[in-house]
Amino acid sequence: MTQDDAQILALSGLTFLLDDSQRIDGFLRMTGITPQDLRQLVATIEGQTAILDYLLGNESLLLAFTAEQGCPDDAPARARRTLTGRAFNQDWTSI
């Protein structure tokens, strides 16, 4: 996956979250980001990674996203690895 592909997938993830008020509200609550900060967020690798991490941390949300996108279930994890050089680690204590 190229860097551009990974960034596009992350932006698609944000669009997916924005399409449903419960999904975006959950993302905003979990990250502490305000709606006004979303534009700045998506312009950074860290912000794009946060979107992918949020999807990767919720299997049902992840599967709904990949089904809607018509992409393999592992595409968000591959995109995250492309953007950061590291795999998603759900065990926050080991970071």
ChimeraX commands (.cxc) that place a marker at each C-alpha (Angstrom):
marker #1 position 0.00,0.00,0.00 radius 0.5
marker #1 position 1.36,3.42,-0.91 radius 0.5
marker #1 position 1.42,6.44,1.37 radius 0.5
marker #1 position -1.25,8.08,-0.78 radius 0.5
marker #1 position -3.47,4.97,-0.61 radius 0.5
marker #1 position -3.10,4.90,3.18 radius 0.5
marker #1 position -4.01,8.58,3.51 radius 0.5
marker #1 position -7.03,8.15,1.25 radius 0.5
marker #1 position -8.22,5.20,3.31 radius 0.5
marker #1 position -7.86,7.21,6.53 radius 0.5
marker #1 position -9.84,10.09,5.01 radius 0.5
marker #1 position -12.46,7.59,3.87 radius 0.5
marker #1 position -12.57,6.40,7.46 radius 0.5
marker #1 position -13.36,9.90,8.63 radius 0.5
marker #1 position -16.10,10.20,6.02 radius 0.5
marker #1 position -17.51,6.90,7.25 radius 0.5
marker #1 position -17.53,8.22,10.82 radius 0.5
marker #1 position -19.11,11.52,9.76 radius 0.5
marker #1 position -21.93,9.71,7.95 radius 0.5
marker #1 position -23.43,8.63,11.28 radius 0.5
marker #1 position -23.83,10.89,14.31 radius 0.5
marker #1 position -23.25,8.04,16.79 radius 0.5
marker #1 position -20.03,7.00,15.07 radius 0.5
marker #1 position -18.56,10.51,14.94 radius 0.5
marker #1 position -19.73,11.32,18.47 radius 0.5
marker #1 position -17.95,8.20,19.72 radius 0.5
marker #1 position -14.77,9.17,17.89 radius 0.5
marker #1 position -14.86,12.73,19.25 radius 0.5
marker #1 position -15.51,11.52,22.80 radius 0.5
marker #1 position -12.78,8.89,22.66 radius 0.5
marker #1 position -10.14,11.20,21.22 radius 0.5
marker #1 position -11.16,14.46,22.91 radius 0.5
marker #1 position -11.07,16.21,19.54 radius 0.5
marker #1 position -13.60,18.94,18.86 radius 0.5
marker #1 position -15.55,19.13,15.61 radius 0.5
marker #1 position -13.69,22.34,14.83 radius 0.5
marker #1 position -10.35,20.50,15.03 radius 0.5
marker #1 position -11.25,17.85,12.45 radius 0.5
marker #1 position -9.80,19.74,9.47 radius 0.5
marker #1 position -6.45,20.16,11.17 radius 0.5
marker #1 position -6.55,16.56,12.37 radius 0.5
marker #1 position -6.94,14.98,8.95 radius 0.5
marker #1 position -4.08,17.04,7.54 radius 0.5
marker #1 position -1.56,15.23,9.75 radius 0.5
marker #1 position -0.22,11.69,9.82 radius 0.5
marker #1 position -1.01,11.56,13.54 radius 0.5
marker #1 position -4.63,12.52,12.86 radius 0.5
marker #1 position -4.98,10.02,10.06 radius 0.5
marker #1 position -3.50,7.38,12.34 radius 0.5
marker #1 position -5.99,8.31,15.08 radius 0.5
marker #1 position -8.86,7.67,12.67 radius 0.5
marker #1 position -7.45,4.28,11.69 radius 0.5
marker #1 position -6.72,3.39,15.32 radius 0.5
marker #1 position -10.30,4.18,16.27 radius 0.5
marker #1 position -11.61,1.87,13.56 radius 0.5
marker #1 position -9.08,-0.84,14.41 radius 0.5
marker #1 position -10.08,-0.69,18.08 radius 0.5
marker #1 position -13.70,-1.59,17.36 radius 0.5
marker #1 position -14.17,-4.76,15.35 radius 0.5
marker #1 position -17.83,-4.22,14.42 radius 0.5
marker #1 position -17.09,-0.68,13.28 radius 0.5
marker #1 position -14.02,-1.89,11.37 radius 0.5
marker #1 position -15.98,-4.59,9.56 radius 0.5
marker #1 position -18.79,-2.16,8.69 radius 0.5
marker #1 position -16.21,0.27,7.29 radius 0.5
marker #1 position -14.35,-2.31,5.20 radius 0.5
marker #1 position -17.63,-3.73,3.89 radius 0.5
marker #1 position -18.79,-0.25,2.86 radius 0.5
marker #1 position -15.43,0.46,1.21 radius 0.5
marker #1 position -15.29,-2.93,-0.47 radius 0.5
marker #1 position -11.75,-3.43,0.78 radius 0.5
marker #1 position -10.06,-6.30,2.64 radius 0.5
marker #1 position -10.58,-6.30,6.41 radius 0.5
marker #1 position -6.85,-5.86,6.94 radius 0.5
marker #1 position -6.59,-2.72,4.76 radius 0.5
marker #1 position -6.87,-0.26,7.68 radius 0.5
marker #1 position -4.11,-2.11,9.56 radius 0.5
marker #1 position -1.91,-2.05,6.45 radius 0.5
marker #1 position -2.67,1.66,5.99 radius 0.5
marker #1 position -1.70,2.35,9.59 radius 0.5
marker #1 position 1.57,0.49,9.16 radius 0.5
marker #1 position 2.29,2.46,5.98 radius 0.5
marker #1 position 1.63,5.79,7.70 radius 0.5
marker #1 position 3.55,5.10,10.90 radius 0.5
marker #1 position 5.90,2.24,10.16 radius 0.5
marker #1 position 4.35,0.36,13.09 radius 0.5
marker #1 position 1.48,-2.04,13.51 radius 0.5
marker #1 position -1.58,-1.21,15.60 radius 0.5
marker #1 position -1.15,-2.34,19.20 radius 0.5
marker #1 position -4.35,-2.44,21.20 radius 0.5
marker #1 position -2.44,-3.06,24.43 radius 0.5
marker #1 position -1.84,0.58,25.37 radius 0.5
marker #1 position 0.32,-0.42,28.34 radius 0.5
marker #1 position 3.06,-1.76,26.09 radius 0.5
marker #1 position 3.64,1.42,24.11 radius 0.5
marker link #1:1,2 radius 0.2
marker link #1:2,3 radius 0.2
marker link #1:3,4 radius 0.2
marker link #1:4,5 radius 0.2
marker link #1:5,6 radius 0.2
marker link #1:6,7 radius 0.2
marker link #1:7,8 radius 0.2
marker link #1:8,9 radius 0.2
marker link #1:9,10 radius 0.2
marker link #1:10,11 radius 0.2
marker link #1:11,12 radius 0.2
marker link #1:12,13 radius 0.2
marker link #1:13,14 radius 0.2
marker link #1:14,15 radius 0.2
marker link #1:15,16 radius 0.2
marker link #1:16,17 radius 0.2
marker link #1:17,18 radius 0.2
marker link #1:18,19 radius 0.2
marker link #1:19,20 radius 0.2
marker link #1:20,21 radius 0.2
marker link #1:21,22 radius 0.2
marker link #1:22,23 radius 0.2
marker link #1:23,24 radius 0.2
marker link #1:24,25 radius 0.2
marker link #1:25,26 radius 0.2
marker link #1:26,27 radius 0.2
marker link #1:27,28 radius 0.2
marker link #1:28,29 radius 0.2
marker link #1:29,30 radius 0.2
marker link #1:30,31 radius 0.2
marker link #1:31,32 radius 0.2
marker link #1:32,33 radius 0.2
marker link #1:33,34 radius 0.2
marker link #1:34,35 radius 0.2
marker link #1:35,36 radius 0.2
marker link #1:36,37 radius 0.2
marker link #1:37,38 radius 0.2
marker link #1:38,39 radius 0.2
marker link #1:39,40 radius 0.2
marker link #1:40,41 radius 0.2
marker link #1:41,42 radius 0.2
marker link #1:42,43 radius 0.2
marker link #1:43,44 radius 0.2
marker link #1:44,45 radius 0.2
marker link #1:45,46 radius 0.2
marker link #1:46,47 radius 0.2
marker link #1:47,48 radius 0.2
marker link #1:48,49 radius 0.2
marker link #1:49,50 radius 0.2
marker link #1:50,51 radius 0.2
marker link #1:51,52 radius 0.2
marker link #1:52,53 radius 0.2
marker link #1:53,54 radius 0.2
marker link #1:54,55 radius 0.2
marker link #1:55,56 radius 0.2
marker link #1:56,57 radius 0.2
marker link #1:57,58 radius 0.2
marker link #1:58,59 radius 0.2
marker link #1:59,60 radius 0.2
marker link #1:60,61 radius 0.2
marker link #1:61,62 radius 0.2
marker link #1:62,63 radius 0.2
marker link #1:63,64 radius 0.2
marker link #1:64,65 radius 0.2
marker link #1:65,66 radius 0.2
marker link #1:66,67 radius 0.2
marker link #1:67,68 radius 0.2
marker link #1:68,69 radius 0.2
marker link #1:69,70 radius 0.2
marker link #1:70,71 radius 0.2
marker link #1:71,72 radius 0.2
marker link #1:72,73 radius 0.2
marker link #1:73,74 radius 0.2
marker link #1:74,75 radius 0.2
marker link #1:75,76 radius 0.2
marker link #1:76,77 radius 0.2
marker link #1:77,78 radius 0.2
marker link #1:78,79 radius 0.2
marker link #1:79,80 radius 0.2
marker link #1:80,81 radius 0.2
marker link #1:81,82 radius 0.2
marker link #1:82,83 radius 0.2
marker link #1:83,84 radius 0.2
marker link #1:84,85 radius 0.2
marker link #1:85,86 radius 0.2
marker link #1:86,87 radius 0.2
marker link #1:87,88 radius 0.2
marker link #1:88,89 radius 0.2
marker link #1:89,90 radius 0.2
marker link #1:90,91 radius 0.2
marker link #1:91,92 radius 0.2
marker link #1:92,93 radius 0.2
marker link #1:93,94 radius 0.2
marker link #1:94,95 radius 0.2
view
